[in-house]
Amino acid sequence: MRTPRLAVPGWLASVGDAALEATVIGGFSRVGYVVRRRIFNWSTAPADLSGRFVVLTGATSGIGREAALEMAAAGADLVLVGRDESRLAKVVADARKLGPVGASVHGLRLDLSLLSEARRLVTVVRELTPIVDVLVHNAGAMTHDYTVTQEGFEVTFATQVLSPFVITSGLLGELRAAGDPRVIVVASGGMYAERLDPDTVQSDPADYDGVRSYARAKRAQVALSEEWARRFPEIDFHSMHPGWADTPGVADALPGFRRITGPILRTPAEGADTIVWLAASSSRDTPSGRFWLDRRVRSTVRLPWTRPVPGAAADLWHLVGVLTGEDPR
């Protein structure tokens, strides 16, 4: 016998959600995901992305891989981007098995720490399609050692701030050609610990800290998503964080954190849920320029000393435009 779905009054569900959000552990862990899914009575029907063209970076493991497979099952045409050739081939093969007859899945092996590779992505996508319905920026990793790319940028900053800017700028025409286009940035709750400062968003080698550099990049991603939304209202721009999920990236970069929180970490599929939901939702239901967790808009500031300085996002936009040579219009 099927267990009846839990019916919770709207006001009570909102109170419960707010309580989870206030506790961090409750909101970011698997507990938050499971409770919110039940109290908000999320639909169990699969997402529908039939006929929509999706570009997804960081698609070969963890949350990106789960998002790729769910989008394939939802009927999307996909361009999946990753650095590891064997893992990329595997996710492409698995996505093709899940997708409907006639849907296309393309794999593109690129290292998005390089802006030249980001521009190559733009070129390949333009050759494949005149329309991009959904662009998901998920590529990125935490690097404990200070590393500079051959193009002269710190690798975390290049991968998670500069390359997404290049890709979005390059695909503006294809996004505008779509009926309900959206760009989704996969950020992190770690950004809550950092204030946006354009002068320090690219870390200095003298005091480099991988965790802090990652958090700064994620804060920059969210600020730039808001700027994109303000400057290009014809396209929906969203940033989100997946909560604490048990992914290969977490196991590699934060083994101590994973050891302590392991029992309450989300699965990669649970972390990917809001990405797929945003991709399949209508702009009527998901206002542009917001920051999301578990299918709801969240504040971008939790600590008072991380409130943005007026004009900092615009200054960051200018800096990134100068460094990349892009002038989006």
N, C-alpha and C positions, 0 to 999 in steps of 0.2 A: 504494500500500500504506500502511495506517495505521501510524504510528510507535508502538511499544509504549509504554505508560505506564511511567514510572519507578517502580520498586519500591525504596523506601528503608526500612531497618529503623527502627522507631519511635524508638529511642534516638539513632540517628544523625540523624534528622530534627530531633529536639529540640535536639541539639547545634548543628546548622547554624542553626536558628532563633535560638537564643540568641546565636550569633556575629553574625548579622545585626542583632539587636536592640541589641547592644552598640556597634555602629559608627555608629548614627544614619543615615548616608548609605545604608548597605546596607539598613537596616530600613525607612526611610521612602521610599526611591526605588522606581522601577519594578523594579530588581534584586530587592529584597526580595519584592515581590509575585510576580514570575515564579518565583523560586526556591521560595517557600513553596507556591505552587500545585502545583508539581511534586513536591516532597519529601513533602508531606502528601497528595498524590494526591486533590485536591479533585474531587468529582463533577462531571462535565460535563453532567449532567442539568439542565434549567432548573428554577428555583425554582417552587414551586406555592403560589400565594396565592388559589386559587379560592374564591370566596365570602367572602373576608375584606375588611373595610372599612378602608381606609388613609387617613389624613390626613397630607399631606406639605407642609411649608412650605419656602420657598426652592426651588421646583420649576421655575423657568424657565430656568436655565442651569447649566452645569458639572455637578458631582456630583449636585445635586438633580434636574436634568433627566434624567440617565442613570438615576438610581434610579426616577424616575417611569415612564420608558419600560420598564424591566425589570419593574417591578411590574405594569404594564399587561399586558405579554406573559405574565406569570405568572398572570393571571386576576383580579387584585384589582379591587374597586370603589374608586375614588379620588376624593378631594378634593384638588386641587392648588392651592397658594396661592402667589401672587407679586405683585410690585408693578407690573411692566410689562405693560400690557394686551395689546400685540401679541405679546410673547413668551409670555405666558400662553395666549393663544388658539392659538398654534402648538403648544405642548407638549400642550395638551388635544386638539387635532386629531390629532396624531401618536400620542398614547396611545390614542385611540379606534380608530385603524386597527390597532394592535397587539393590542388586547384581544379576548377572545372575544365572540361574540354574547351579548347580555344583560348584559354588564358595564357599569357606569356610570362616567363620568368627568366630574367637575364642576370648573370653574375658579372661583377666588375671588380677585379682585384686592383686596389689602389691603396697607397699610403697617404692618408689625408693630413699627415703632419706637413706635407709639402703642398704649397699653393699651386704649383704646376700640375699636381695630380688632381687637385680640386677642379682646376680648369679643364682637365681632360675629362672628368666626370660630366661637366656641363656639355662639352662637345659631343660625347657619346650619347647622352640623353637626348640632345637636340636631333641627333641623327635617327634616333629610335621613334620619337613621338613629337608632334606639335603641341601636345597638351600634357601638363603635369597637374594632376588633381591634388596630390598629397606629397609633401616633401618632409621627411623625418630625419632630423639631425640627431643621431644616437652615437656616432663614433667618438671614442675618447677613452683614455685610461689614466690611472694615477701612476706617475713616475717618481720614484724615490730619489733618483740621482739627477742632478741638473744636466740637461741635455739640450744642445742647440742643433737645429736642423741645418742641412747644407745651404738653406736659404737664409740662415742667420737669425731664426726666431727660436725662443724657448719652446720645446715640443708640446707641452700642455696647452699653452696659449695658442700656438699655431693650429693644433688639431681641433680645439674646442671653441675657439673664438674667430680666428682668421679664416680658416677654410669654410666654415658654415656661411660666413659673410660672402665669400667669393661665390659659393654655390648658389645661394639664394639670389644674389645680384644677377648671376648669369642666367638663371632660369625664371626671371620675372616675367618675361614674355610668355613662356609656356604656362606659367601659373595663371596669368591674366586670361589666357585663352580657355581656362577651365570654367565650368559652371559654378562651382562652389569651392574654390581653392583654399587650401590650408597648409601652413608650415608649422611643424611641431618640433620643439626643441626638448630633448630629454636632459633635464638638469639634475640637481641633487639637493636633498635637504641639507647637505653640508654647506651650501652657500649661505645658510642663515648665520653662520659664524663670522662672515666677512662683510665688510662695507665696500661698496663700489668705489674704487679709486683708480682712475685711468693711469695715474703715474706709477702704480705698483702692480697693475693687473698682469703685466709680463714680469715675472719674478727675476730678481737679481741673483747672480751666482753666489754672492757673498753670504747671503742669509737664506738660501733656498730651503724650502720645506715642501715636500711633495704633497702632503695633505692640504696645506694652506694654499699652495699654487692651484691645486684642483678646485678648492672651494672658491677661490677668486675667479677662476675661469667660469665656473658655474654661475656665480653672481653676475658676471659680465654677460653670459648667455641670456639670462633672464632680462637684464636691462636692455640688451639689444633687441630682444623679441618685442618688448614694449615700444621701442623706438620704431621698429619695422611696422608695427600695428598703427602707430600714430602717423607715420609718413605714407603708408600704402593701405588706406582703408578698404580698397577693393579686394584685398586678400586677407584671410583670417590668419593671425599669428598667435600661436599658443606655446607656452612653456609649461612643463610639468615635472614633478619628481615622482619616482616610482616607489618611494618608501625604502625600507631596508630589505633588500632581496638577496638571496643566496646565489650568487653568480660566480663564475670563475674569476672575474675581475676583483671581487671582494675577497675571495679566498687567497688570491695572489698578493693584493696590495695591503689588505688589512686582516691578516690571519688572527691576530689577537682579538680584534673586534668580533670576527666570525666565531671564534671559539667561545666567547662569552655569550653572544646573542643567538647562537645557532638554533636553539629550539623555537625562537620566535621570529626568525627571518622568513620573509615571504618567498614563495617560489618565483622563478623567473616569469612564469605565466601570470601570476598575480601582479608582479611589477609592471608587466606589459599591458595590463588591462586598460588603463586610461589612455595609453597611446592609441590602441585600436579603437576605443570608444570615440576619441576625438577625431580620428581619421574618418569614421563612419557617420559622425553626427552632422547635423545641419547647422549652418551659421546662425540660424534662429535660436538654437538651443545652447550654443557655446560662444559667448561674446569674445571678440578678438582682444588680444593684448593682456590676457589674464594668465595667472599661474595656477596650476591644477594639481590636486592629489585626490585619488579615489573619486574621480568624476565630479568633483566640486571645486569651486574657486577658493583659493587660499591666499592669505596675506603673504607678501614677499619679505616682511620684516617681523622677526620675533624678539629681537634684542634691540633696545633703544639706541645703543651706540652704533648700530649698523644702518640706521636710517640714511638714505642717500642725500648727498649734498645737492642742492638745486643746480641743474645744469650738468651734473656729472655724466648722465647717460648721453647727452648730446656731445659732450667732450669725448666720450669713448667712441661714439659713432664717427666723429671726425678723425680720431686717431686711427681707428681700424681702416677707415677709408684711405688714409694716407699710406699706411703700411701695406695694404693690399693693392693699391692703385685703382680701387673700384669707386665709382660714383653712381650709385643706383638711382635710376629714374624711371 
